[in-house]
């Protein structure tokens, strides 16, 4: 890390001025964990911090759950107490000019810009589920980190919250989401046969400990993160090739092309004789027949998988692989997702949800990658009164995972936030260079 100095300007506990009824966290909320997720926005031109604070105060009046605390009752049930304990809003001044942007990502410096918390520091503690830390440099540039508890927010919830903050700062009406978690809980309480459901399951205790130990060891010893840009011209070239090779197909999109490219590049480094897979994070709000509101505020993530063989990845062209990069139809059906909800809800009620593990996460120990496609989320629409962000960044994932983010220009290109082993990142970098594709260094 380069030489860096900061000076505390102020730290405040912002409150909504309103309370709400407590809400039991759903099985899906708890399954994703109370982990700290830092999301960083770089504003080269900065913004009016006082206006941002006023906008946040106004916004919180519509989000009383966000100023609450996560607690556990006498029966072990975890809930969100909307008691208006507040969020943390902290501002620092940093010496010098703000150096970061799309051609100079934060990298390891990201750790400077937020105060992390661990999952065991959340339940029953005075730990805000959202923290804002603003670092303003002498030239007016700002690095803003918003830390969230993943059990309260998924991508749709978080960026909906951020766009509403943007609206409050610009004097526009706030679009209040649906906070009714009972919809999720009732869906999970349906009389559904989940025998043999393998997307999430509780492995035998010793096996589960072994899996978590292997994931943890790999995270601390071998997982790195790098950001690669797939330019709009490359994406369009791939799409044109796909239309020429598969004229009948309408399902080859940017996410499938980029994901297939990455898996094809990394496959030679993965263990032999194990299936290759892409585990895709999906939004339950868009599953037909599930009746979850599109504006649902909470964690609505589910997963599906697409499988490949070593031979396919070695021999087939990108268009064919991208066509295959989709889950089976039943994996995105209301019935399938309802099974996921039922498994999570039953284990939540039995206080055994800590034993559940997502199969796509386990598969990253072998030939699997988890894909999180964020490219359609309004990341670069968060205008706090002086323009949208110049750059967005997030933490290094702890498993082999790719996050697909639109470029700041929203021109059809993709910024690939890739977490993998050092050797895998080196191989991906070499493949991108060989194909003449731009990248960050």
C-alpha positions as CSV (number, residue, x, y, z in Angstrom):
1,X,0.0,0.0,0.0
2,X,1.2,3.5,-0.8
3,X,1.7,6.2,1.8
4,X,-1.7,7.4,3.0
5,X,-3.0,9.7,5.7
6,X,-6.6,10.5,6.7
7,X,-8.2,12.7,9.3
8,X,-11.6,12.2,11.0
9,X,-14.0,15.0,10.2
10,X,-17.0,13.6,12.0
11,X,-18.8,10.3,12.8
12,X,-22.6,10.3,13.4
13,X,-25.3,7.8,14.2
14,X,-28.2,8.6,11.8
15,X,-31.7,7.5,12.8
16,X,-34.9,7.2,10.9
17,X,-37.1,8.9,13.5
18,X,-39.5,6.0,13.0
19,X,-39.9,2.4,14.1
20,X,-41.7,-0.6,12.7
21,X,-42.8,-4.0,13.8
22,X,-40.0,-6.6,14.1
23,X,-39.5,-9.0,11.2
24,X,-38.3,-12.6,11.5
25,X,-35.4,-13.1,9.1
26,X,-36.2,-15.7,6.4
27,X,-34.2,-18.9,5.9
28,X,-32.7,-17.4,2.8
29,X,-31.6,-14.3,4.7
30,X,-29.8,-16.3,7.3
31,X,-28.4,-18.7,4.8
32,X,-26.5,-15.9,3.1
33,X,-25.1,-15.0,6.4
34,X,-24.5,-11.8,8.5
35,X,-21.3,-11.2,6.6
36,X,-19.9,-7.7,6.0
37,X,-20.1,-6.8,2.3
38,X,-18.3,-3.5,1.4
39,X,-19.4,-1.8,-1.8
40,X,-17.2,1.1,-3.0
41,X,-18.1,4.0,-5.2
42,X,-15.5,6.5,-6.6
43,X,-16.6,10.0,-7.5
44,X,-13.8,12.0,-9.1
45,X,-15.8,15.2,-8.9
46,X,-17.1,14.4,-5.4
47,X,-20.5,15.5,-4.1
48,X,-22.0,17.7,-1.4
49,X,-21.6,15.6,1.8
50,X,-24.2,17.7,3.7
51,X,-26.7,17.1,1.0
52,X,-25.9,13.4,1.0
53,X,-26.4,13.3,4.8
54,X,-29.8,15.1,4.5
55,X,-30.8,12.7,1.7
56,X,-29.9,9.7,3.8
57,X,-31.9,11.0,6.8
58,X,-34.9,11.5,4.6
59,X,-34.5,8.0,3.1
60,X,-34.2,6.3,6.4
61,X,-37.7,7.5,7.3
62,X,-38.9,5.1,4.6
63,X,-36.6,2.2,5.6
64,X,-37.0,1.8,9.4
65,X,-35.7,-1.8,9.2
66,X,-32.3,-0.5,8.0
67,X,-31.8,1.5,11.3
68,X,-32.7,-1.6,13.4
69,X,-30.6,-4.4,14.9
70,X,-30.5,-8.1,14.3
71,X,-31.5,-10.0,17.5
72,X,-32.4,-13.5,18.7
73,X,-35.3,-14.4,20.9
74,X,-35.5,-16.9,23.7
75,X,-36.4,-19.7,21.2
76,X,-33.4,-19.0,19.0
77,X,-35.5,-17.2,16.3
78,X,-33.4,-14.5,14.6
79,X,-35.3,-11.3,13.8
80,X,-34.8,-7.7,12.8
81,X,-35.8,-5.3,15.5
82,X,-36.8,-2.0,13.8
83,X,-36.0,0.0,17.0
84,X,-34.3,2.9,15.2
85,X,-30.9,2.3,16.7
86,X,-29.4,3.9,13.7
87,X,-26.7,3.6,11.0
88,X,-23.1,4.9,11.1
89,X,-22.2,7.8,8.8
90,X,-18.5,8.7,9.0
91,X,-16.5,11.3,7.0
92,X,-12.7,11.5,6.7
93,X,-10.4,14.0,4.9
94,X,-7.5,12.5,3.0
95,X,-4.3,14.2,2.0
96,X,-3.5,14.7,-1.7
97,X,-5.4,14.0,-4.9
98,X,-7.8,11.1,-5.1
99,X,-6.0,8.5,-7.3
100,X,-8.6,5.9,-8.0
101,X,-10.8,5.2,-11.0
102,X,-11.5,2.7,-13.7
103,X,-7.9,2.6,-14.9
104,X,-6.5,2.5,-11.4
105,X,-8.7,0.3,-9.2
106,X,-8.4,0.3,-5.5
107,X,-7.0,-3.3,-5.3
108,X,-5.6,-4.0,-1.8
109,X,-6.1,-0.4,-0.8
110,X,-9.8,-1.2,-0.6
111,X,-9.2,-2.5,3.0
112,X,-8.5,1.1,4.1
113,X,-11.9,2.4,3.3
114,X,-14.2,0.5,5.6
115,X,-14.5,-0.9,9.1
116,X,-15.3,-4.6,8.7
117,X,-17.4,-6.6,11.1
118,X,-17.6,-10.4,11.5
119,X,-20.9,-12.4,11.5
120,X,-20.6,-13.2,15.2
121,X,-20.5,-9.5,15.9
122,X,-23.9,-8.9,14.5
123,X,-26.7,-10.8,16.3
124,X,-27.6,-9.3,19.6
125,X,-25.0,-6.6,19.3
126,X,-25.1,-2.9,18.6
127,X,-23.9,-3.4,15.1
128,X,-25.6,-1.3,12.3
129,X,-26.7,-3.4,9.3
130,X,-25.5,-0.5,7.1
131,X,-22.4,1.8,7.5
132,X,-21.4,4.7,5.2
133,X,-17.7,5.8,5.2
134,X,-16.8,8.8,3.0
135,X,-13.2,9.7,2.3
136,X,-12.8,13.1,0.7
137,X,-9.4,14.0,-0.8
138,X,-7.9,17.5,-1.1
139,X,-9.0,17.8,-4.7
140,X,-12.6,17.1,-3.9
141,X,-12.6,13.5,-5.1
142,X,-14.5,11.0,-2.9
143,X,-14.2,7.3,-2.2
144,X,-17.4,6.2,-0.5
145,X,-17.8,2.7,1.0
146,X,-21.2,1.4,2.0
147,X,-20.9,-1.7,4.2
148,X,-24.0,-3.9,4.5
149,X,-25.0,-7.1,6.3
150,X,-25.7,-9.6,3.5
151,X,-28.5,-11.2,5.5
152,X,-30.5,-8.0,5.1
153,X,-29.5,-7.0,1.5
154,X,-29.0,-8.7,-1.8
155,X,-28.0,-6.8,-4.9
156,X,-31.6,-5.8,-5.9
157,X,-32.4,-4.6,-2.4
158,X,-29.1,-2.7,-2.0
159,X,-29.1,-0.9,-5.3
160,X,-32.8,-0.1,-5.0
161,X,-31.8,1.5,-1.7
162,X,-28.9,3.4,-3.3
163,X,-31.1,4.7,-6.2
164,X,-33.6,5.9,-3.6
165,X,-30.8,7.7,-1.8
166,X,-29.9,9.3,-5.1
167,X,-33.6,10.3,-5.6
168,X,-33.7,11.9,-2.1
169,X,-30.6,13.9,-2.8
170,X,-32.0,15.3,-6.1
171,X,-35.5,16.1,-4.7
172,X,-37.3,13.3,-6.4
173,X,-39.9,11.0,-4.8
174,X,-38.7,7.9,-3.1
175,X,-40.1,4.6,-4.4
176,X,-40.8,2.6,-1.2
177,X,-40.2,-1.1,-1.6
178,X,-42.1,-4.1,-0.1
179,X,-40.8,-5.1,3.3
180,X,-43.1,-8.1,3.8
181,X,-40.8,-11.0,4.5
182,X,-43.8,-13.2,5.4
183,X,-44.2,-13.8,1.7
184,X,-40.9,-15.7,1.7
185,X,-41.6,-17.5,4.9
186,X,-45.1,-18.7,3.8
187,X,-43.7,-19.9,0.5
188,X,-41.2,-22.0,2.5
189,X,-43.8,-23.4,4.8
190,X,-45.8,-25.1,2.0
191,X,-46.2,-28.8,2.1
192,X,-43.5,-29.7,-0.4
193,X,-41.5,-32.9,-0.7
194,X,-37.8,-31.9,-0.7
195,X,-36.3,-35.4,-0.4
196,X,-33.2,-35.6,-2.6
197,X,-33.1,-31.8,-3.3
198,X,-29.4,-31.2,-3.8
199,X,-28.9,-27.5,-4.3
200,X,-28.6,-27.0,-0.6
201,X,-28.3,-29.7,2.0
202,X,-26.9,-30.5,5.4
203,X,-23.9,-32.8,4.9
204,X,-22.9,-35.2,7.7
205,X,-21.3,-33.1,10.4
206,X,-17.7,-34.2,9.9
207,X,-18.0,-33.9,6.2
208,X,-19.5,-30.4,6.5
209,X,-16.6,-29.3,8.8
210,X,-14.1,-30.7,6.3
211,X,-15.8,-28.8,3.4
212,X,-15.8,-25.5,5.3
213,X,-12.2,-26.0,6.4
214,X,-11.1,-26.6,2.8
215,X,-13.0,-23.5,1.6
216,X,-11.6,-21.4,4.5
217,X,-8.0,-22.6,3.9
218,X,-8.3,-21.8,0.2
219,X,-9.8,-18.4,0.9
220,X,-6.9,-17.4,3.2
221,X,-4.0,-19.0,1.3
222,X,-4.8,-19.0,-2.4
223,X,-7.7,-16.7,-3.4
224,X,-6.8,-13.5,-5.2
225,X,-8.9,-10.9,-7.1
226,X,-8.3,-9.1,-10.4
227,X,-10.5,-7.0,-12.6
228,X,-10.5,-7.5,-16.4
229,X,-12.4,-5.5,-18.9
230,X,-14.2,-7.2,-21.8
231,X,-14.8,-4.3,-24.2
232,X,-18.1,-3.7,-25.9
233,X,-16.5,-4.4,-29.3
234,X,-15.4,-7.9,-28.1
235,X,-18.8,-8.7,-26.6
236,X,-20.5,-7.6,-29.9
237,X,-18.0,-9.7,-31.9
238,X,-18.8,-12.8,-29.8
239,X,-22.6,-12.2,-30.2
240,X,-22.2,-11.8,-34.0
241,X,-20.2,-15.1,-34.1
242,X,-22.9,-16.8,-32.0
243,X,-25.7,-15.7,-34.4
244,X,-23.7,-17.0,-37.4
245,X,-23.0,-20.4,-35.7
246,X,-26.4,-20.7,-34.0
247,X,-28.9,-18.8,-36.1
248,X,-31.8,-20.4,-34.4
249,X,-30.7,-19.4,-30.9
250,X,-31.9,-16.3,-29.1
251,X,-30.5,-17.2,-25.7
252,X,-26.8,-16.4,-26.1
253,X,-26.3,-13.2,-24.1
254,X,-23.3,-11.3,-22.6
255,X,-23.3,-13.1,-19.3
256,X,-23.3,-16.6,-20.9
257,X,-20.5,-15.6,-23.3
258,X,-18.2,-14.1,-20.7
259,X,-18.9,-17.0,-18.2
260,X,-18.2,-19.6,-20.8
261,X,-15.0,-17.8,-21.9
262,X,-13.7,-17.8,-18.3
263,X,-14.6,-21.5,-17.6
264,X,-12.9,-22.5,-20.9
265,X,-9.7,-20.6,-19.9
266,X,-9.6,-22.0,-16.4
267,X,-10.6,-25.6,-17.1
268,X,-7.1,-26.9,-17.8
269,X,-6.0,-25.9,-14.3
270,X,-9.0,-27.5,-12.5
271,X,-8.8,-31.0,-11.1
272,X,-9.1,-33.7,-13.8
273,X,-12.1,-36.0,-14.1
274,X,-14.6,-33.8,-12.3
275,X,-17.5,-32.0,-13.9
276,X,-17.1,-28.4,-14.8
277,X,-19.9,-26.1,-13.7
278,X,-21.1,-22.6,-13.5
279,X,-23.3,-21.8,-10.5
280,X,-25.5,-18.8,-11.4
281,X,-27.0,-16.5,-8.8
282,X,-30.6,-15.8,-9.8
283,X,-33.2,-13.4,-8.4
284,X,-36.4,-15.0,-7.1
285,X,-38.3,-11.9,-7.8
286,X,-38.3,-12.8,-11.5
287,X,-39.3,-16.5,-11.1
288,X,-42.8,-16.9,-12.7
289,X,-45.4,-18.2,-10.3
290,X,-43.5,-17.5,-7.1
291,X,-45.6,-14.3,-6.3
292,X,-42.6,-12.5,-4.8
293,X,-43.0,-8.7,-5.4
294,X,-40.4,-7.2,-7.9
295,X,-39.7,-4.5,-5.3
296,X,-39.2,-7.0,-2.4
297,X,-36.7,-5.7,0.1
298,X,-34.7,-8.6,1.6
299,X,-32.5,-11.5,0.3
300,X,-34.1,-13.0,-2.7
301,X,-31.2,-14.9,-4.2
302,X,-31.4,-18.5,-5.4
303,X,-29.0,-20.5,-7.5
304,X,-28.9,-22.8,-10.5
305,X,-26.1,-24.7,-12.3
306,X,-25.0,-25.5,-15.8
307,X,-22.6,-28.4,-16.4
308,X,-19.8,-29.1,-18.9
309,X,-17.2,-31.8,-19.5
310,X,-13.5,-31.2,-19.8
311,X,-13.7,-32.4,-23.4
312,X,-16.5,-29.9,-24.3
313,X,-14.6,-27.0,-22.9
314,X,-11.4,-28.0,-24.7
315,X,-13.0,-28.7,-28.1
316,X,-16.1,-26.6,-28.6
317,X,-16.1,-23.0,-29.7
318,X,-17.4,-20.2,-27.4
319,X,-20.8,-19.9,-29.2
320,X,-21.7,-23.5,-28.5
321,X,-20.5,-23.3,-24.9
322,X,-22.5,-20.1,-24.3
323,X,-25.6,-21.8,-25.7
324,X,-25.2,-24.6,-23.1
325,X,-24.5,-22.1,-20.3
326,X,-28.0,-22.2,-18.9
327,X,-29.7,-24.1,-16.2
328,X,-32.3,-26.8,-16.9
329,X,-35.8,-25.4,-17.2
330,X,-36.9,-27.0,-14.0
331,X,-34.2,-25.2,-12.0
332,X,-35.7,-21.8,-12.7
333,X,-39.3,-22.9,-12.1
334,X,-41.5,-21.8,-9.1
335,X,-41.6,-25.5,-8.0
336,X,-37.9,-25.8,-7.8
337,X,-37.3,-22.5,-6.0
338,X,-40.1,-23.4,-3.6
339,X,-38.1,-26.5,-2.6
340,X,-35.1,-24.3,-1.9
341,X,-37.3,-22.0,0.3
342,X,-38.8,-25.1,2.0
343,X,-35.4,-26.6,2.9
344,X,-34.2,-23.2,4.2
345,X,-37.4,-22.5,6.2
346,X,-37.5,-25.9,7.8
347,X,-33.9,-25.7,9.0
348,X,-34.5,-22.1,10.2
349,X,-37.4,-23.3,12.3
350,X,-35.2,-26.1,13.7
351,X,-32.3,-23.8,14.3
352,X,-30.1,-26.0,12.1
353,X,-29.7,-23.7,9.2
354,X,-26.0,-23.2,10.0
355,X,-25.5,-26.8,8.7
356,X,-26.8,-26.0,5.2
357,X,-24.3,-25.6,2.3
358,X,-24.9,-24.5,-1.2
359,X,-23.7,-27.1,-3.7
360,X,-22.4,-24.5,-6.2
361,X,-20.0,-23.2,-3.4
362,X,-18.8,-26.8,-2.7
363,X,-18.2,-27.3,-6.4
364,X,-15.7,-24.5,-6.5
365,X,-13.3,-26.8,-4.7
366,X,-13.3,-28.8,-7.9
367,X,-14.4,-27.6,-11.3
368,X,-17.0,-25.0,-10.4
369,X,-17.3,-21.3,-10.7
370,X,-20.0,-19.2,-9.2
371,X,-21.3,-16.4,-11.4
372,X,-23.0,-13.2,-10.1
373,X,-24.3,-11.1,-13.0
374,X,-24.7,-7.5,-11.7
375,X,-24.6,-5.9,-15.2
376,X,-28.3,-5.0,-15.2
377,X,-28.3,-3.4,-11.7
378,X,-28.3,0.4,-11.6
379,X,-24.7,0.6,-10.2
380,X,-23.8,3.6,-12.3
381,X,-27.1,5.5,-11.7
382,X,-26.3,6.5,-8.1
383,X,-26.2,10.3,-8.5
384,X,-25.9,12.0,-5.1
385,X,-26.3,15.4,-6.6
386,X,-23.1,15.9,-8.6
387,X,-23.1,13.1,-11.1
388,X,-22.9,9.4,-11.1
389,X,-19.9,7.3,-9.9
390,X,-16.8,7.1,-12.1
391,X,-15.9,3.6,-10.7
392,X,-17.4,0.8,-8.7
393,X,-15.6,-1.9,-6.8
394,X,-16.3,-4.5,-4.2
395,X,-14.4,-6.9,-1.9
396,X,-12.5,-10.0,-3.0
397,X,-14.8,-13.0,-2.9
398,X,-13.7,-16.0,-0.8
399,X,-14.5,-18.7,-3.4
400,X,-13.8,-19.1,-7.2
401,X,-16.3,-16.5,-8.4
402,X,-16.9,-14.0,-11.1
403,X,-19.0,-10.8,-10.8
404,X,-20.1,-9.2,-14.0
405,X,-20.5,-5.4,-13.8
406,X,-21.3,-3.0,-16.6
407,X,-18.6,-0.6,-17.6
408,X,-19.0,3.0,-16.2
409,X,-19.9,4.1,-19.8
410,X,-22.7,1.5,-19.9
411,X,-21.6,0.8,-23.5
412,X,-22.2,-2.9,-23.6
413,X,-18.8,-3.9,-22.2
414,X,-18.3,-5.8,-19.0
415,X,-15.9,-5.4,-16.1
416,X,-15.1,-8.9,-14.9
417,X,-14.3,-9.0,-11.1
418,X,-12.7,-12.3,-10.9
419,X,-11.7,-14.2,-7.7
420,X,-9.6,-17.3,-8.2
421,X,-6.2,-18.8,-7.4
422,X,-3.1,-16.9,-8.5
423,X,-2.4,-19.6,-11.2
424,X,-5.9,-19.4,-12.5
425,X,-5.8,-15.6,-12.7
426,X,-2.5,-15.8,-14.5
427,X,-4.0,-18.3,-17.1
428,X,-7.0,-16.0,-17.6
429,X,-4.8,-13.0,-18.1
430,X,-2.6,-14.9,-20.6
431,X,-5.7,-16.0,-22.6
432,X,-7.1,-12.4,-22.7
433,X,-3.7,-11.2,-23.9
434,X,-3.5,-13.9,-26.5
435,X,-7.0,-12.9,-27.8
436,X,-6.1,-9.2,-27.9
437,X,-8.7,-8.3,-25.2
438,X,-8.1,-5.3,-23.0
439,X,-7.5,-5.8,-19.3
440,X,-6.6,-4.1,-16.1
441,X,-3.1,-4.7,-14.8
